[in-house]
Amino acid sequence: MAMFFFLGAFFIFVLFLLQTYRTKRKILLPPGPYGLPLIGNLHQFVQYKSPPHHYLWQLSHKYGPLMSLRRGFVPTLVVSSAKMAKEVMGKHYLEFSGRPSLHGQQKLSYNGLDLAFTPYGDYWREMRKICVLRLFNLKRVQSFHSIRENEVSCMIQKIRKAADASRTANLSEAVTALTSSIICRVAFGKSYEDQGSERSKFHNLLNEAQAMAASLFVSDYLPFMGWIDKLTGLMARLEKNFSEFDVFYQEIIDEHLDPKRTKPEKEDIIDVLLRLKKERSFAFDLNRDHIKAVLMNILICCWYRHKCRHLGVGHDSSNEGT
């Protein structure tokens, strides 16, 4: 009896979703591929073998530079031309200023305490003020000139030594190491590039965090099926990566708080944030989770941006939709 009741309730639930889906289709939306009930267009992304941005570029040839999709319960507007992007991010900036609240990104950013993934609003404006006026103002960026110059010099020396020894120099690895070293020295005053196993561990952490931030969590698009993320192990991977990064951030902060630490000639990012925490000169009390969230933006977002540039993602002028 209970089984029949469950099946009946499920059948009514599906009919309700179908009706809701059809009703929403009547809303005036840009053209786009027709999806399936419940999952929308998610299955099309799975079926298409190329990266998602390639698939969206292909769709833009059929439906135009502005098209609508539905990823599960999430309506999505796809902009795939420079002209339309200028229109959206210029005249309609406030309507499109936020980012979707995705599970991986929210977890790694301490529930949106950072700048990149927090919703647009008073907190975002205050955090932006901290980053623009205190962390990345012109004077502070110029103060890091010697770090950038030193790291570039070290990279050239390594390439020269490899050439003198008639060894092949992997320029991709050299540039990746350069980016990592500069980011780490600017953020917390040390580099992991010459520390063997520590370097490998650090890069693995960054690569895994990048994968988690970009992973497709079923719960983001079909909330009632979030159990699938646990079943596939994706949720456990995210929790593990977050815990490891949290320990890493805490160790770095503790090193900076150590009274025996040698005072550096110039403040790094953590030094500045810890000083601001003591000053309490902002609309909210800056705590350690805020500091860790900002570090996440500096490390993971900069790392991801560098890898995208290195791979050419988003920089192919012939493919406007990428």
NULO-632318 format. One record per residue (C-alpha): residue in three letters; z, x, y; residue number from 1. Coordinates in nm, 3 decimals. Layout:
<recs>
@residuo=ALA; w=Z; u=X; v=Y; num=NUM
...
</recs>
This chain:
<recs>
@residuo=MET; w=0.000; u=0.000; v=0.000; num=1
@residuo=ALA; w=0.093; u=0.281; v=0.236; num=2
@residuo=MET; w=-0.239; u=0.451; v=0.162; num=3
@residuo=PHE; w=-0.438; u=0.140; v=0.260; num=4
@residuo=PHE; w=-0.234; u=0.109; v=0.578; num=5
@residuo=PHE; w=-0.304; u=0.473; v=0.664; num=6
@residuo=LEU; w=-0.679; u=0.437; v=0.598; num=7
@residuo=GLY; w=-0.693; u=0.119; v=0.803; num=8
@residuo=ALA; w=-0.512; u=0.280; v=1.094; num=9
@residuo=PHE; w=-0.741; u=0.583; v=1.075; num=10
@residuo=PHE; w=-1.051; u=0.358; v=1.070; num=11
@residuo=ILE; w=-0.931; u=0.171; v=1.381; num=12
@residuo=PHE; w=-0.856; u=0.503; v=1.550; num=13
@residuo=VAL; w=-1.210; u=0.628; v=1.481; num=14
@residuo=LEU; w=-1.363; u=0.305; v=1.612; num=15
@residuo=PHE; w=-1.154; u=0.338; v=1.927; num=16
@residuo=LEU; w=-1.275; u=0.694; v=1.978; num=17
@residuo=LEU; w=-1.636; u=0.591; v=1.921; num=18
@residuo=GLN; w=-1.606; u=0.317; v=2.179; num=19
@residuo=THR; w=-1.439; u=0.552; v=2.428; num=20
@residuo=TYR; w=-1.707; u=0.813; v=2.369; num=21
@residuo=ARG; w=-1.990; u=0.562; v=2.426; num=22
@residuo=THR; w=-1.824; u=0.429; v=2.739; num=23
@residuo=LYS; w=-1.792; u=0.777; v=2.885; num=24
@residuo=ARG; w=-2.159; u=0.843; v=2.810; num=25
@residuo=LYS; w=-2.241; u=0.563; v=3.055; num=26
@residuo=ILE; w=-2.084; u=0.763; v=3.339; num=27
@residuo=LEU; w=-2.352; u=0.927; v=3.551; num=28
@residuo=LEU; w=-2.358; u=1.286; v=3.426; num=29
@residuo=PRO; w=-2.617; u=1.565; v=3.438; num=30
@residuo=PRO; w=-2.851; u=1.573; v=3.136; num=31
@residuo=GLY; w=-2.743; u=1.754; v=2.823; num=32
@residuo=PRO; w=-2.770; u=1.757; v=2.443; num=33
@residuo=TYR; w=-2.627; u=1.452; v=2.271; num=34
@residuo=GLY; w=-2.315; u=1.533; v=2.069; num=35
@residuo=LEU; w=-2.130; u=1.375; v=1.781; num=36
@residuo=PRO; w=-1.822; u=1.152; v=1.801; num=37
@residuo=LEU; w=-1.493; u=1.344; v=1.819; num=38
@residuo=ILE; w=-1.637; u=1.696; v=1.806; num=39
@residuo=GLY; w=-1.904; u=1.651; v=2.075; num=40
@residuo=ASN; w=-2.131; u=1.958; v=2.085; num=41
@residuo=LEU; w=-1.897; u=2.200; v=1.908; num=42
@residuo=HIS; w=-2.103; u=2.199; v=1.589; num=43
@residuo=GLN; w=-2.410; u=2.318; v=1.781; num=44
@residuo=PHE; w=-2.231; u=2.632; v=1.893; num=45
@residuo=VAL; w=-2.133; u=2.705; v=1.532; num=46
@residuo=GLN; w=-2.485; u=2.647; v=1.399; num=47
@residuo=TYR; w=-2.650; u=2.869; v=1.661; num=48
@residuo=LYS; w=-2.626; u=3.228; v=1.542; num=49
@residuo=SER; w=-2.654; u=3.405; v=1.879; num=50
@residuo=PRO; w=-2.367; u=3.437; v=2.130; num=51
@residuo=PRO; w=-2.275; u=3.115; v=2.318; num=52
@residuo=HIS; w=-2.420; u=3.231; v=2.650; num=53
@residuo=HIS; w=-2.757; u=3.284; v=2.480; num=54
@residuo=TYR; w=-2.743; u=2.931; v=2.341; num=55
@residuo=LEU; w=-2.658; u=2.788; v=2.684; num=56
@residuo=TRP; w=-2.945; u=2.982; v=2.835; num=57
@residuo=GLN; w=-3.183; u=2.828; v=2.582; num=58
@residuo=LEU; w=-3.050; u=2.480; v=2.659; num=59
@residuo=SER; w=-3.097; u=2.535; v=3.033; num=60
@residuo=HIS; w=-3.475; u=2.558; v=2.976; num=61
@residuo=LYS; w=-3.470; u=2.205; v=2.837; num=62
@residuo=TYR; w=-3.203; u=2.033; v=3.046; num=63
@residuo=GLY; w=-3.211; u=2.228; v=3.372; num=64
@residuo=PRO; w=-2.969; u=2.453; v=3.563; num=65
@residuo=LEU; w=-2.697; u=2.186; v=3.564; num=66
@residuo=MET; w=-2.613; u=2.016; v=3.234; num=67
@residuo=SER; w=-2.321; u=1.844; v=3.067; num=68
@residuo=LEU; w=-2.169; u=1.911; v=2.726; num=69
@residuo=ARG; w=-1.864; u=1.789; v=2.544; num=70
@residuo=ARG; w=-1.651; u=2.032; v=2.344; num=71
@residuo=GLY; w=-1.431; u=1.799; v=2.143; num=72
@residuo=PHE; w=-1.233; u=1.599; v=2.399; num=73
@residuo=VAL; w=-1.321; u=1.841; v=2.682; num=74
@residuo=PRO; w=-1.611; u=1.745; v=2.911; num=75
@residuo=THR; w=-1.795; u=2.055; v=3.029; num=76
@residuo=LEU; w=-2.036; u=2.118; v=3.313; num=77
@residuo=VAL; w=-2.267; u=2.416; v=3.260; num=78
@residuo=VAL; w=-2.417; u=2.593; v=3.561; num=79
@residuo=SER; w=-2.693; u=2.836; v=3.468; num=80
@residuo=SER; w=-2.873; u=2.942; v=3.785; num=81
@residuo=ALA; w=-2.773; u=3.154; v=4.083; num=82
@residuo=LYS; w=-2.876; u=2.882; v=4.328; num=83
@residuo=MET; w=-2.669; u=2.614; v=4.156; num=84
@residuo=ALA; w=-2.373; u=2.852; v=4.114; num=85
@residuo=LYS; w=-2.379; u=2.918; v=4.489; num=86
@residuo=GLU; w=-2.373; u=2.544; v=4.551; num=87
@residuo=VAL; w=-2.082; u=2.488; v=4.312; num=88
@residuo=MET; w=-1.869; u=2.786; v=4.420; num=89
@residuo=GLY; w=-1.951; u=2.739; v=4.789; num=90
@residuo=LYS; w=-1.956; u=2.377; v=4.903; num=91
@residuo=HIS; w=-1.755; u=2.247; v=4.607; num=92
@residuo=TYR; w=-1.515; u=2.538; v=4.562; num=93
@residuo=LEU; w=-1.194; u=2.334; v=4.543; num=94
@residuo=GLU; w=-1.328; u=2.102; v=4.274; num=95
@residuo=PHE; w=-1.424; u=2.397; v=4.051; num=96
@residuo=SER; w=-1.159; u=2.652; v=4.146; num=97
@residuo=GLY; w=-0.944; u=2.613; v=3.834; num=98
@residuo=ARG; w=-0.988; u=2.752; v=3.485; num=99
@residuo=PRO; w=-0.954; u=2.554; v=3.163; num=100
@residuo=SER; w=-0.610; u=2.581; v=3.007; num=101
@residuo=LEU; w=-0.696; u=2.754; v=2.679; num=102
@residuo=HIS; w=-0.424; u=2.834; v=2.426; num=103
@residuo=GLY; w=-0.494; u=3.205; v=2.382; num=104
@residuo=GLN; w=-0.519; u=3.279; v=2.753; num=105
@residuo=GLN; w=-0.208; u=3.076; v=2.837; num=106
@residuo=LYS; w=-0.002; u=3.253; v=2.573; num=107
@residuo=LEU; w=-0.106; u=3.602; v=2.679; num=108
@residuo=SER; w=-0.049; u=3.518; v=3.049; num=109
@residuo=TYR; w=0.308; u=3.391; v=2.991; num=110
@residuo=ASN; w=0.200; u=3.028; v=3.043; num=111
@residuo=GLY; w=-0.012; u=3.104; v=3.348; num=112
@residuo=LEU; w=0.228; u=3.324; v=3.546; num=113
@residuo=ASP; w=-0.057; u=3.561; v=3.628; num=114
@residuo=LEU; w=-0.335; u=3.530; v=3.884; num=115
@residuo=ALA; w=-0.646; u=3.488; v=3.668; num=116
@residuo=PHE; w=-0.540; u=3.193; v=3.451; num=117
@residuo=THR; w=-0.291; u=3.005; v=3.667; num=118
@residuo=PRO; w=-0.411; u=2.673; v=3.817; num=119
@residuo=TYR; w=-0.519; u=2.669; v=4.180; num=120
@residuo=GLY; w=-0.226; u=2.569; v=4.402; num=121
@residuo=ASP; w=0.077; u=2.699; v=4.592; num=122
@residuo=TYR; w=0.180; u=2.940; v=4.317; num=123
@residuo=TRP; w=-0.173; u=3.079; v=4.287; num=124
@residuo=ARG; w=-0.187; u=3.137; v=4.663; num=125
@residuo=GLU; w=0.149; u=3.317; v=4.659; num=126
@residuo=MET; w=0.050; u=3.533; v=4.361; num=127
@residuo=ARG; w=-0.283; u=3.610; v=4.528; num=128
@residuo=LYS; w=-0.090; u=3.719; v=4.839; num=129
@residuo=ILE; w=0.112; u=3.964; v=4.629; num=130
@residuo=CYS; w=-0.198; u=4.110; v=4.466; num=131
@residuo=VAL; w=-0.416; u=4.130; v=4.777; num=132
@residuo=LEU; w=-0.157; u=4.243; v=5.032; num=133
@residuo=ARG; w=0.077; u=4.455; v=4.819; num=134
@residuo=LEU; w=-0.102; u=4.576; v=4.506; num=135
@residuo=PHE; w=-0.470; u=4.617; v=4.591; num=136
@residuo=ASN; w=-0.487; u=4.656; v=4.967; num=137
@residuo=LEU; w=-0.723; u=4.920; v=5.105; num=138
@residuo=LYS; w=-0.451; u=5.178; v=5.166; num=139
@residuo=ARG; w=-0.315; u=5.154; v=4.812; num=140
@residuo=VAL; w=-0.661; u=5.161; v=4.652; num=141
@residuo=GLN; w=-0.742; u=5.474; v=4.852; num=142
@residuo=SER; w=-0.415; u=5.630; v=4.733; num=143
@residuo=PHE; w=-0.549; u=5.613; v=4.377; num=144
@residuo=HIS; w=-0.853; u=5.822; v=4.472; num=145
@residuo=SER; w=-0.703; u=6.141; v=4.330; num=146
@residuo=ILE; w=-0.640; u=5.968; v=3.994; num=147
@residuo=ARG; w=-1.000; u=5.853; v=3.969; num=148
@residuo=GLU; w=-1.129; u=6.195; v=4.073; num=149
@residuo=ASN; w=-0.905; u=6.372; v=3.821; num=150
@residuo=GLU; w=-1.003; u=6.145; v=3.532; num=151
@residuo=VAL; w=-1.376; u=6.179; v=3.605; num=152
@residuo=SER; w=-1.332; u=6.556; v=3.615; num=153
@residuo=CYS; w=-1.154; u=6.550; v=3.277; num=154
@residuo=MET; w=-1.434; u=6.342; v=3.127; num=155
@residuo=ILE; w=-1.699; u=6.586; v=3.253; num=156
@residuo=GLN; w=-1.500; u=6.878; v=3.111; num=157
@residuo=LYS; w=-1.486; u=6.714; v=2.767; num=158
@residuo=ILE; w=-1.861; u=6.648; v=2.770; num=159
@residuo=ARG; w=-1.927; u=7.007; v=2.881; num=160
@residuo=LYS; w=-1.711; u=7.148; v=2.600; num=161
@residuo=ALA; w=-1.894; u=6.934; v=2.346; num=162
@residuo=ALA; w=-2.229; u=7.059; v=2.481; num=163
@residuo=ASP; w=-2.116; u=7.423; v=2.473; num=164
@residuo=ALA; w=-2.010; u=7.380; v=2.110; num=165
@residuo=SER; w=-2.342; u=7.205; v=2.028; num=166
@residuo=ARG; w=-2.155; u=6.888; v=1.934; num=167
@residuo=THR; w=-2.282; u=6.538; v=2.004; num=168
@residuo=ALA; w=-2.100; u=6.368; v=2.291; num=169
@residuo=ASN; w=-2.055; u=5.992; v=2.258; num=170
@residuo=LEU; w=-2.099; u=5.875; v=2.618; num=171
@residuo=SER; w=-1.993; u=5.519; v=2.535; num=172
@residuo=GLU; w=-1.658; u=5.640; v=2.407; num=173
@residuo=ALA; w=-1.624; u=5.879; v=2.701; num=174
@residuo=VAL; w=-1.677; u=5.603; v=2.959; num=175
@residuo=THR; w=-1.443; u=5.367; v=2.772; num=176
@residuo=ALA; w=-1.176; u=5.638; v=2.764; num=177
@residuo=LEU; w=-1.229; u=5.703; v=3.136; num=178
@residuo=THR; w=-1.179; u=5.335; v=3.222; num=179
@residuo=SER; w=-0.871; u=5.309; v=3.003; num=180
@residuo=SER; w=-0.714; u=5.623; v=3.152; num=181
@residuo=ILE; w=-0.770; u=5.516; v=3.511; num=182
@residuo=ILE; w=-0.631; u=5.165; v=3.448; num=183
@residuo=CYS; w=-0.321; u=5.298; v=3.270; num=184
@residuo=ARG; w=-0.242; u=5.567; v=3.527; num=185
@residuo=VAL; w=-0.285; u=5.325; v=3.816; num=186
@residuo=ALA; w=-0.086; u=5.049; v=3.644; num=187
@residuo=PHE; w=0.208; u=5.242; v=3.502; num=188
@residuo=GLY; w=0.160; u=5.611; v=3.567; num=189
@residuo=LYS; w=0.063; u=5.740; v=3.224; num=190
@residuo=SER; w=-0.240; u=5.768; v=2.999; num=191
@residuo=TYR; w=-0.274; u=5.724; v=2.623; num=192
@residuo=GLU; w=-0.613; u=5.893; v=2.585; num=193
@residuo=ASP; w=-0.477; u=6.228; v=2.462; num=194
@residuo=GLN; w=-0.197; u=6.093; v=2.245; num=195
@residuo=GLY; w=-0.376; u=6.048; v=1.912; num=196
@residuo=SER; w=-0.216; u=5.760; v=1.721; num=197
@residuo=GLU; w=-0.073; u=5.609; v=2.042; num=198
@residuo=ARG; w=-0.424; u=5.593; v=2.186; num=199
@residuo=SER; w=-0.556; u=5.418; v=1.875; num=200
@residuo=LYS; w=-0.266; u=5.172; v=1.878; num=201
@residuo=PHE; w=-0.318; u=5.096; v=2.246; num=202
@residuo=HIS; w=-0.692; u=5.034; v=2.207; num=203
@residuo=ASN; w=-0.632; u=4.814; v=1.902; num=204
@residuo=LEU; w=-0.387; u=4.606; v=2.105; num=205
@residuo=LEU; w=-0.641; u=4.564; v=2.385; num=206
@residuo=ASN; w=-0.926; u=4.474; v=2.149; num=207
@residuo=GLU; w=-0.712; u=4.219; v=1.965; num=208
@residuo=ALA; w=-0.593; u=4.065; v=2.292; num=209
@residuo=GLN; w=-0.954; u=4.035; v=2.407; num=210
@residuo=ALA; w=-1.043; u=3.862; v=2.080; num=211
@residuo=MET; w=-0.747; u=3.622; v=2.110; num=212
@residuo=ALA; w=-0.826; u=3.534; v=2.473; num=213
@residuo=ALA; w=-1.185; u=3.448; v=2.377; num=214
@residuo=SER; w=-1.118; u=3.285; v=2.038; num=215
@residuo=LEU; w=-1.196; u=2.919; v=1.976; num=216
@residuo=PHE; w=-0.868; u=2.742; v=1.904; num=217
@residuo=VAL; w=-0.928; u=2.398; v=1.757; num=218
@residuo=SER; w=-0.621; u=2.270; v=1.944; num=219
@residuo=ASP; w=-0.797; u=2.339; v=2.277; num=220
@residuo=TYR; w=-1.067; u=2.083; v=2.202; num=221
@residuo=LEU; w=-0.920; u=1.859; v=1.932; num=222
@residuo=PRO; w=-0.543; u=1.853; v=1.998; num=223
@residuo=PHE; w=-0.462; u=1.631; v=1.699; num=224
@residuo=MET; w=-0.617; u=1.892; v=1.467; num=225
@residuo=GLY; w=-0.418; u=2.190; v=1.597; num=226
@residuo=TRP; w=-0.277; u=2.243; v=1.246; num=227
@residuo=ILE; w=-0.611; u=2.405; v=1.158; num=228
@residuo=ASP; w=-0.525; u=2.702; v=1.383; num=229
@residuo=LYS; w=-0.212; u=2.761; v=1.176; num=230
@residuo=LEU; w=-0.403; u=2.718; v=0.851; num=231
@residuo=THR; w=-0.667; u=2.976; v=0.948; num=232
@residuo=GLY; w=-0.401; u=3.223; v=1.062; num=233
@residuo=LEU; w=-0.533; u=3.230; v=1.419; num=234
@residuo=MET; w=-0.201; u=3.114; v=1.564; num=235
@residuo=ALA; w=-0.010; u=3.383; v=1.374; num=236
@residuo=ARG; w=-0.253; u=3.651; v=1.501; num=237
@residuo=LEU; w=-0.198; u=3.534; v=1.858; num=238
@residuo=GLU; w=0.181; u=3.534; v=1.824; num=239
@residuo=LYS; w=0.174; u=3.883; v=1.671; num=240
@residuo=ASN; w=-0.048; u=4.023; v=1.947; num=241
@residuo=PHE; w=0.162; u=3.861; v=2.218; num=242
@residuo=SER; w=0.486; u=3.998; v=2.069; num=243
@residuo=GLU; w=0.343; u=4.350; v=2.041; num=244
@residuo=PHE; w=0.220; u=4.344; v=2.400; num=245
@residuo=ASP; w=0.550; u=4.201; v=2.522; num=246
@residuo=VAL; w=0.735; u=4.493; v=2.360; num=247
@residuo=PHE; w=0.482; u=4.735; v=2.512; num=248
@residuo=TYR; w=0.529; u=4.589; v=2.863; num=249
@residuo=GLN; w=0.908; u=4.593; v=2.827; num=250
@residuo=GLU; w=0.912; u=4.957; v=2.722; num=251
@residuo=ILE; w=0.703; u=5.056; v=3.023; num=252
@residuo=ILE; w=0.925; u=4.857; v=3.261; num=253
@residuo=ASP; w=1.241; u=5.009; v=3.107; num=254
@residuo=GLU; w=1.095; u=5.358; v=3.158; num=255
@residuo=HIS; w=1.043; u=5.280; v=3.527; num=256
@residuo=LEU; w=1.399; u=5.148; v=3.559; num=257
@residuo=ASP; w=1.549; u=5.457; v=3.394; num=258
@residuo=PRO; w=1.763; u=5.632; v=3.661; num=259
@residuo=LYS; w=1.678; u=5.968; v=3.499; num=260
@residuo=ARG; w=1.306; u=5.914; v=3.551; num=261
@residuo=THR; w=1.142; u=6.172; v=3.775; num=262
@residuo=LYS; w=1.044; u=6.006; v=4.098; num=263
@residuo=PRO; w=0.661; u=6.005; v=4.127; num=264
@residuo=GLU; w=0.476; u=6.121; v=4.437; num=265
@residuo=LYS; w=0.300; u=5.786; v=4.462; num=266
@residuo=GLU; w=0.405; u=5.443; v=4.343; num=267
@residuo=ASP; w=0.213; u=5.289; v=4.057; num=268
@residuo=ILE; w=0.167; u=4.913; v=4.015; num=269
@residuo=ILE; w=0.492; u=4.865; v=3.822; num=270
@residuo=ASP; w=0.687; u=5.058; v=4.087; num=271
@residuo=VAL; w=0.551; u=4.824; v=4.353; num=272
@residuo=LEU; w=0.625; u=4.509; v=4.152; num=273
@residuo=LEU; w=0.982; u=4.620; v=4.074; num=274
@residuo=ARG; w=1.038; u=4.692; v=4.442; num=275
@residuo=LEU; w=0.905; u=4.348; v=4.536; num=276
@residuo=LYS; w=1.136; u=4.196; v=4.276; num=277
@residuo=LYS; w=1.435; u=4.349; v=4.458; num=278
@residuo=GLU; w=1.311; u=4.248; v=4.804; num=279
@residuo=ARG; w=1.267; u=3.878; v=4.713; num=280
@residuo=SER; w=1.031; u=3.830; v=5.005; num=281
@residuo=PHE; w=0.811; u=3.563; v=4.844; num=282
@residuo=ALA; w=0.833; u=3.190; v=4.785; num=283
@residuo=PHE; w=0.945; u=3.240; v=4.424; num=284
@residuo=ASP; w=1.172; u=3.493; v=4.258; num=285
@residuo=LEU; w=0.959; u=3.758; v=4.091; num=286
@residuo=ASN; w=1.095; u=3.822; v=3.741; num=287
@residuo=ARG; w=0.991; u=4.038; v=3.448; num=288
@residuo=ASP; w=0.760; u=3.774; v=3.301; num=289
@residuo=HIS; w=0.568; u=3.763; v=3.630; num=290
@residuo=ILE; w=0.536; u=4.142; v=3.621; num=291
@residuo=LYS; w=0.417; u=4.136; v=3.259; num=292
@residuo=ALA; w=0.163; u=3.864; v=3.341; num=293
@residuo=VAL; w=0.018; u=4.073; v=3.626; num=294
@residuo=LEU; w=0.001; u=4.374; v=3.394; num=295
@residuo=MET; w=-0.187; u=4.158; v=3.146; num=296
@residuo=ASN; w=-0.448; u=4.083; v=3.413; num=297
@residuo=ILE; w=-0.484; u=4.451; v=3.502; num=298
@residuo=LEU; w=-0.508; u=4.574; v=3.144; num=299
@residuo=ILE; w=-0.685; u=4.303; v=2.948; num=300
@residuo=CYS; w=-0.908; u=4.153; v=3.217; num=301
@residuo=CYS; w=-1.021; u=4.493; v=3.347; num=302
@residuo=TRP; w=-1.079; u=4.614; v=2.991; num=303
@residuo=TYR; w=-1.281; u=4.302; v=2.908; num=304
@residuo=ARG; w=-1.483; u=4.329; v=3.229; num=305
@residuo=HIS; w=-1.565; u=4.692; v=3.156; num=306
@residuo=LYS; w=-1.680; u=4.614; v=2.801; num=307
@residuo=CYS; w=-1.897; u=4.326; v=2.923; num=308
@residuo=ARG; w=-2.064; u=4.554; v=3.176; num=309
@residuo=HIS; w=-2.109; u=4.823; v=2.915; num=310
@residuo=LEU; w=-2.272; u=4.574; v=2.676; num=311
@residuo=GLY; w=-2.485; u=4.426; v=2.955; num=312
@residuo=VAL; w=-2.338; u=4.075; v=2.925; num=313
@residuo=GLY; w=-2.404; u=3.879; v=3.240; num=314
@residuo=HIS; w=-2.614; u=4.153; v=3.397; num=315
@residuo=ASP; w=-2.961; u=4.083; v=3.260; num=316
@residuo=SER; w=-3.167; u=3.973; v=3.558; num=317
@residuo=SER; w=-3.442; u=3.844; v=3.331; num=318
@residuo=ASN; w=-3.205; u=3.599; v=3.165; num=319
@residuo=GLU; w=-3.064; u=3.393; v=3.446; num=320
@residuo=GLY; w=-2.844; u=3.189; v=3.219; num=321
@residuo=THR; w=-2.652; u=3.484; v=3.081; num=322
</recs>
